[in-house]
Amino acid sequence: MATTQSQTSLDTAKFQTIINKTIDNKSVFGTVLTVEKGNESWTSSAGNLKPEQPYFIASTTKLYVTALILKLKAEEKLSLDDKISKFLSVDIIQKLHVYKGVDYSDSLTIRNLLAHTSGLPDYFEDKGADGKSLMQKLQEGNDQSWTFEQTVEMSKKMTPKFAPNTKGKAHYSDTNFQLLGQIIENIYGKSIAEVMHDVIFQPLGLKQTYLYADAADKKPALMYFKNKPLDICKAMTSFGADGGIVSTSAETMVFLKAFFNGYFFPKSDLSELYTWNSVMFPLEYGVGIMKFQLPAIFTMFRKMPALIGHSGLSGAFAYYVPEKDVFLSGTVNQINNPGTSYKMLIQIMSSIK
């Protein structure tokens, strides 16, 4: 365990007890957590992680991509309702979305990608022709890398889930954010790694945050799958815009507060993101942003405040709780049970008055 904190009225002793108990040495071997409320800040860890240890934030990366898209919107370089065909080549768009014999490829918008309302299949978690998903293959130890073009081809071989903009429908798909990453690259004229560094990491003074690109880079803590570390460094170099950032809990917090406090785009634009569709109970997805909120019946009839931000398959998370003006970042570093981090966060939030 290691701890840093400023003068605070937060119940840090209780926080530490909660994260200590999250470690069971069966599936969760390390956790790190940062909590901020107003000028109060607390960071600590338990198990085999230290606060300064970089880790894979996985799909929490998507929140950074949302920040870039909204910044481009604020600079009038795109509109959320622009067709993606405006920014992507014909070979990418061609037969990208064919559903029940109708080709919707040319009607897809940036908003569709951000909100997962495109209906596009998920190249990562949806099953391929061999009956296995790419995620399953990686979990079995079959580490591999892939290009953006291969991502698109994998997706085209799968069946879309629904027509774009089908009312009440959303399908969480990493393909959407791979496409957004390519759009960002095409607008800026440089790689997504360079854009993130120049527009987000460097301006915020983040020293340990970067887009993972070298499989020989051993700085990030390996993620666990069940009771074993999962060495999929080749794969981690391929995720890019849909899940490739490495960071620390404290540096994720810096970004999270910048996102919600109007650093990248007008704070008033946040309201446009809060149009929710269910993706996997109790998670809902807005426009480039995620919400976690358990109904009162699951929390002993006490209403739980909404957590808004993003989480990742690795157990990483970055959430803002408007009702309590609390920010939360960290990881439980476990792929197999994504609910573990939420159980911890529910306990943390219950202890904050």
GULUMVEX-40454 format. One record per residue: residue in three letters; x, y, z of N, C-alpha, C, O in turn. Coordinates in steps of 0.05 Angstrom, whole numbers, plus 5000, padded with zeros to 4 digits. Layout:
ALAXYZXYZXYZXYZ;...
This chain:
MET501749765000500050005000501750255000503850265013;ALA500950454985502250714985500050924984498050884970;THR500451154997498351344999499451624995501551695005;THR497951794981498452084980495852224985493752134975;GLN495852444999493352595003493952875011496052945022;SER492053055005492153325014490353345039489053145046;GLN490353575052488553605075485753565066484753685047;THR484353385080481753295069479853215091480653115112;SER477253245085475153145104474052875094472252765107;LEU475052775071474252515061475152305081477252315094;ASP473452095083474051875102476051685089475351475080;THR478551775089480651625075481251355088482051165074;ALA480851335114481351085128479350875117480050645113;LYS476850965114474850785103475450715074475050485066;PHE476350905059477050855031479150635029478950455014;GLN481250665047483450475047482450195054483349995042;THR480650175073479549915081478049795058478249555053;ILE476549955043475049855020476949744998476449524988;ILE479049894991480749794970482449554979483149384964;ASN483149555005484549325016482849065013483848855006;LYS480249095019478448865018477848774990476948554985;THR478348954970477848884942479948684933479448524915;ILE482248684946484448494939483748224951483448194976;ASP483348024934482747754944484947554937484847324945;ASN486947644921489147474912488147214898489547014897;LYS485747234887484647024870484147124842484746994822;SER482947364842482547494816483547784816484647884797;VAL483147924839484148194841486748194858486748124882;PHE488948274845491548264858492648544864494548574879;GLY491448744851492449014855490349214847488849174828;THR490049424862488249634856489449904863491049924882;VAL488650114849489450384855487050564851485450524833;LEU486850764868484450934868485251224874486751274893;THR484151414859484351694865481551804868479751754852;VAL481151954890478552084895479052384899480852464914;GLU477552544885477752834889474952964892473052894878;LYS474753144912472353284917473053574924474253624945;GLY472353764907473254034912476254054912477553964893;ASN477354164933480254184936481553944950483953934956;GLU479853744957480753514971481553294952480153234933;SER483853164958484852964940486052734956487452774976;TRP485552494946486752254960487352044939485751984922;THR489751934940490651714922491951504939493551554957;SER491151254934492351024948492150774931490850764910;SER493550564940493450314926493550084946493950124970;ALA493049844935493249604952494149374934493949384909;GLY495249164946496248934930498749004915500549144925;ASN498948894890501448924876501649164857503349184840;LEU499849364861500049614847500849844866500149844889;LYS502350034855503050274870501750514856501250494832;PRO501350734870500050964857501451064832500151164813;GLU504151044831505651144808505850944785507051004765;GLN504750704789504950494768503150554744500750564747;PRO504250574720502550604696501150344691502150124696;TYR498650364680497050134674495450194648495150424640;PHE494349984636492750014613489950104621488649974637;ILE489050334610486350434617484250314599481850364603;ALA485050164578483250024560481150224549481850434539;SER478650154550476550314536476050584549474550744538;THR477250634572477150904583478451104563477851344563;THR480150994545481251144523479151284507479651504496;LYS476751164505474651284488473851564497473051724481;LEU474151614523473451884533475352094522474652324517;TYR477852014518479952194506479252244477479552474467;VAL478352044463477552074435475052264433474952434416;THR473252234452470852414453471752694457470652884444;ALA473752744474474853014478475953124452475553364446;LEU477352964437478553054412476353124391476553334378;ILE474352954389472153014371470653264378470053424361;LEU470153304404468753544412470453794409469354014404;LYS473053764412474853994407474754064377474654304370;LEU474753864360474553924331471854044324471654214306;LYS469853964338467154084334467154374343466154544328;ALA468454434366468554704376470154884356469655124354;GLU472054764343473754914323472454914295473655014276;GLU470054804293468454804269469954654246469654714223;LYS471454444254472754274234471054024228471653874209;LEU468953984244466953784238464453834253464454004272;SER462353694246459853704261459153414268459853224254;LEU457853374291457153104299455352964279455152724278;ASP453853124263452053014244453252994216451852934197;ASP455853054214457253004188457252704182457452544200;LYS456952644156457252364147460252294149461952444143;ILE460752044159463551964162464851934134467351934132;SER463251904113464351884086465752144078467352144059;LYS465252364092466552614087469552604094471152754084;PHE470252424113472952414124474452154119476852134124;LEU473051954108474351684104474251614075472551704059;SER476151454066476451374038474251184030472851064046;VAL473851174003471651013992472050713999470050574005;ASP474550623999474950334005474250264034473550034039;ILE474450454052473550404080470550404081469350234094;ILE469250594069466350624071464850404055462650324064;GLN465950314033464550124016463649874031465349724041;LYS461049824031459849584044460649564074460849344084;LEU461049794086461649784115459249704131459549564152;HIS456849784123454449724138452249634119450849804107;VAL451949374115449749264098448049094116448848884126;TYR445549184120443749054139441148974125439749144114;LYS440548724125438148614112437948704083435848784073;GLY440248694070440348764041440449054035440649134011;VAL440349234055440449524050443149624059444049564081;ASP444449784042447049894048446750174061445850364048;TYR447450184086447150434102449850584105450050774119;SER451950484091454650574096454850884092456251014108;ASP453550994072453851274066452251454085452451694085;SER450451334102448851494119449951504148448851654164;LEU452051364154453251364180454451634187455751754170;THR453951724212454951984220456951954243457151744256;ILE458452174249460252174272458752124298459651984315;ARG456352234300454752194324454051894327454151794350;ASN453451764305452851474306455251324318454851134334;LEU457651394310460051254320460451314350460851124365;LEU460251564357460651644385458551514404459251434426;ALA456051494394453851394411453351094409451550994422;HIS454950964392454450674387451650624376450550414381;THR450650814361448050774348448350714318446450724303;SER450750644310451250584282450150304275449450264252;GLY450050124294449349854289451649684279451249444274;LEU453949804276456349654266457049434286456949474310;PRO457949204276458848994294461449074308462849244299;ASP462048934330464448984345466648784337466448544343;TYR468648884323470748704313472148554336473348344332;PHE471948664361473448554383471848344399472848134405;GLU469348414406467848234424465848054409465047854419;ASP464948144385463047974370464547734357466847754351;LYS463047514354464347274343464747294313463047404298;GLY466947174304467547164276466446904264464946764277;ALA467246854239466246614224467046354238465746154235;ASP469246364253470146114267468846074294469445884308;GLY466846244300465346214325466746334350465646314372;LYS469046454346470446574368470846874363471146964341;SER470847024385471447304383474447354386475847174396;LEU475347584376478247654380478847664409481047584417;MET477047764425477447774454477947494466479847464482;GLN476347294458476747024467479546914460480846794476;LYS480346974436482946874427485246994443487146854450;LEU485047254450487047374466487047264494489147224506;GLN484647224505484547104532485646824533486546734555;GLU485646694511486846424510489846434506491146224504;GLY490946674505493846704502494946734474497346734470;ASN493046764455493946794427494347084421492747214407;ASP496547194430497147474426497647534397499047374383;GLN496647754387496947824359496548114355495248244372;SER497448224333497048504327495348524302495048324287;TRP494248764296492648804272492749104265493349274281;THR492049154240492049434230489249534230487349394233;PHE488949804225486349924223484849794199482449734202;GLU486249754177484949634154483949354160481749274150;GLN485449204175484548934182482148944201480348774200;THR482049144218479749184236477249224219475149104225;VAL477449394199475149444181474249194167471849144164;GLU476149044157475548794143474248594161472348454153;MET475248574186473948394205471048474210469248304210;SER470548734213467848834218466048784194463748704197;LYS467048824170465448784146464548494142462548434129;LYS466048304153465348024151463247944172462247714171;MET462648124190460648064211457948204203457948384186;THR455848114215453148234208452548464226452648434251;PRO451848694215450948924232448548844250447148654244;LYS448248984272446148914291443449044285441348924291;PHE443549274273441049414266441749644247444049704243;ALA439749764236440150004218440950234236440050264258;PRO442550414225443350654241440950814250438950834236;ASN441150924274439051094286436450954292434351084294;THR436550684295434150544303433450624332435150604350;LYS431050724336430250834362430750644385429850414384;GLY432050744406432550584430434650374427435050214446;LYS436050364404438050154400440850274401441450484390;ALA442650124415445450184416446949914418446049744433;HIS449149894404450849654407453749754410454949864392;TYR454849694434457549784440459449644421459649394421;SER460949804406462649694385465349844384465350084379;ASP467449694388470149824386470749914357472350084353;THR469349794338469649874310469050174307470450314292;ASN466950264321466250554319468550734326469050934312;PHE470050664347472250844356474750804340476350994338;GLN475150574328477250544308476850734285478750864276;LEU474350754276473650934254474051224263475051394247;LEU473251294287473651564297476551634298477351864292;GLY478251444306481151494307482151554280483851734277;GLN481251414260482151474232481151744223482651884209;ILE478751814230477752084223479452304235480152494222;ILE480152264260481852464274484652484260485652704256;GLU485752254253488352254239488152404213489952554206;ASN485952354198485652484172485352784174486352934157;ILE483952874195483553164198486153304207486853514196;TYR487553174226490053294236492453244218494453394218;GLY492353044201494552974184496852844198499152864189;LYS496352714221498452574236497152344252494652334254;SER498852174263497751934277496152014302496552224313;ILE494451834310492751884334494551904358493852054377;ALA496751764359498651784381499852064383500052184405;GLU500552174360501652454359499552654367500052844382;VAL497052614357494952804363494352804393494153014406;MET494152564405493652554434495852684450495352824469;HIS498352634442500652764456500553064453500853204473;ASP500053164429500153454424497753604435498053834444;VAL495453474435492953614442492053564471490853734483;ILE492753324481491853254508494153224528494253364548;PHE495953034523497952964543499853194550500253254573;GLN501053304529503053514534501753764546502853874566;PRO499553874536498354114548497554074577497654264593;LEU496753824584495953774612498253704630497953664654;GLY500653684618503053624634503153334643504253264664;LEU501953154627501952864634504552734625505152734601;LYS506052634644508752524638508752214634510552104621;GLN506752084646506651794644504251684628503551454630;THR503051864613500751784597501551794567502651984557;TYR500951574553501551554525499951334512498851164525;LEU499851344485498551124471500550904466502650954454;TYR499950664476501750444475502350364446500450324430;ALA504950344438505650284410507850084407508349994384;ASP509250014428511549834426511149594444511049624469;ALA510949364432510349114448512649054467512348894485;ALA515049164463517349124480517249304505518849284523;ASP515349494505515049674528513749524551511449444550;LYS515349504573514349354596513649534620513349434642;LYS513349784615512649974637509849924648509549924673;PRO507849884631505149844642504849574657506049374649;ALA503349584679502749334693501149144675499349244661;LEU501848894674500248704658497448674671497148664695;MET495448664654492748614663492548314671493948144661;TYR490648264690490147984698487647884684485748024680;PHE487747624677485347484668485047244687486647064687;LYS483047264704482647074726485047094745485547314756;ASN486646884749488746894769491546924757493546884770;LYS491646994730494347004718494647264702492747364690;PRO497047374702497547604685497247534655498047314647;LEU496047714639495547654611497447824594497148074593;ASP499347694582501347844566500347854537500847674521;ILE499048074531498048114503499048384493497448554483;CYS501648424495502748684488502548744458502248974450;LYS502648534441502248584413499448694408499148894393;ALA497448574420494748674417494348954427492949114415;MET495749014449495449284461496549504443495649734445;THR498349434425499449624406497349684384497649884370;SER495349514381493449534359490949684366489449774348;PHE490249704392487649814399487450114393485350204383;GLY489550264397489450544390487150694402486850704426;ALA485450814385483350994394481150854410479650984424;ASP480950584407478750454422479750344449478050244464;GLY482350354455483150254481486050224486486850054502;GLY487750394475490650354477492250534495494650524496;ILE490950704511492450894528493450764553492150594565;VAL495950834560497150764586497151024603497751234593;SER496450994628496551234646496751134675497050904680;THR496651334693496551274722493851384732492551534718;SER493251304756490751404768490751704771488751834765;ALA492951824780493152104784492952264758491652474756;GLU494352154737494252304711491552264697490652444683;THR490252034701487552004691485752214704483952324691;MET486152264729484552464743484952744731482952894729;VAL487352814724487853074712486253104686484953304682;PHE486252894670484752904645481752914651480353074639;LEU480852754669477952734675476853004684474753084675;LYS478253144701477353414710477453614687475753794685;ALA479453594670479653774647477253724628476153914617;PHE476553474624474253394607471653534616470253644600;PHE471153504642468553604652468653904659466554014665;ASN470954024659471154304667471654494643472454724647;GLY471154394618471254574596474054634584474354834571;TYR475954464590478654514579478854474549480154634535;PHE477554264539477854194511475654314493476054354470;PHE473354354505470954444490469154594510469454554534;PRO467354764500465554904519464054714537462954514529;LYS464054784562462654614582459754574576458554364583;SER458554764562455754744555455254514535452954424533;ASP457354434521457054214502456553944516455653754503;LEU457153924542456753674556453853574555453353334553;SER452053764556449153684556448353534531446553364532;GLU449753584509449253444484450053144485449152984469;LEU451753084504452652804507450752624522450952384521;TYR448952754538447352604557444652514545442552574555;THR444852354523442552224511443051924513444751824498;TRP441651794532442551524540441051304527438651314523;ASN442551084520441450834511442750614527445150624534;SER441250404534442350174548444250024530443549964507;VAL446549944541448449774526448849504540449149304527;MET448949514566449249274582448549344611450049494624;PHE446249244621445349324647447449294668448849094670;PRO447849504685446449754687447849984672447350224678;LEU449549924653451050124638449350244616447950094602;GLU449450504613448150644591450250804576452350884588;TYR449750854551451751004535450351244523448151234512;GLY451751474525450851724513452251774487452451584471;VAL453252014483454752084459457652104467458652314475;GLY459051874464461951864471462451844501464651904510;ILE460451774516460751774545458951564558456851494546;MET459651464581458351234593457051324620458051504633;LYS454951194628453651244654453250984669452250794657;PHE453950984694453350754712451650844734452351034749;GLN449250724737447550794760445750554766444150464749;LEU445950454790444250224798441550334808441450534822;PRO439350194800436750274811436750234842438250084853;ALA435050384855434850384885434450104896435450044917;ILE433049934881432449664892435049504895435049314911;PHE437149574881439649434883441449554905443549434911;THR440749774916442449914936440849954962441050164974;MET439249754969437749764994435950014994435550145015;PHE434750074970432750284967433850564972432350754977;ARG436550584971437750854972438550924944439950764931;LYS437751154935438451234907441451264905442651414921;MET442651134885445451174880445851384859444551384838;PRO447651574864448151784845449451674819450751464821;ALA448951804797450051714771453051764769453951984777;LEU454451564759457351594753457551634723456651464708;ILE458651864714458851924686461751954677463252094690;GLY462451804657465251814647465751574629464551554608;HIS467551394637468051154622469650954638470951024657;SER469350704630470850484643471950314620471350354597;GLY473650114628474949944609474849654617474349594641;LEU475149474598475149194603477249104623476948894636;SER479349264626481549204645480749254674482349194692;GLY478349364678477649444705478449734712478249824734;ALA479449884691480150164695477650334693475650254680;PHE477750564705475350744705476151034709478251094720;ALA474351204699474651494703471851614703470551634682;TYR470851684727468151774730467852034746469352084764;TYR465852194737465052424752462252374764460552264750;VAL461852464788459252424802458152704807458652824828;PRO456552814788455553094791454053144817454353354829;GLU452452954825450852984849452453044874451553184892;LYS454852934875456652974898459153124892460853164909;ASP459353214867461753354857464353204864466253314875;VAL464352944858466552764864467652654837466152584819;PHE470252634836471652504813473052254823474152254845;LEU472952044806474051784814475651674790474751674767;SER478151584795479651454774481351224787481951234811;GLY482051034770483650814780483250554764482250564742;THR483950334777483550074764483549844785484649874807;VAL482249624777482549374793484149174777484748954787;ASN484849244752486749094736485948804732487548624733;GLN483348754726482348484722480348484699478348624699;ILE480948314679479248304655476848124659474648184648;ASN477047914675474947714676472347804688470247714680;ASN472447984708470048064722469848374722470748504741;PRO468648484701468548774699466848904721467049154726;GLY465248744735463648864756465148924782464149064799;THR467648824784469148854809469649154815469349234838;SER470449304794471049584799468549734808468649914825;TYR466149654797463749794805462849734833461849904847;LYS463349484842462749414870464449594889463449684909;MET466949634881468649804898467750094897467650224918;LEU466950184874466050464871463450514886463050734897;ILE461650324886459150344901459750384931458550554944;GLN461650224941462450254969463750524975463150644996;ILE465450604957466750874960464651094961464751264978;MET462751084942460751294940458851294965457951504974;SER458351054975456651034999457851155023456551235042;SER460551175023461951285046462451585044463551705063;ILE461651705021462051995018459352135023457352085010;LYS459352315042456852455049456552705032454552855035;
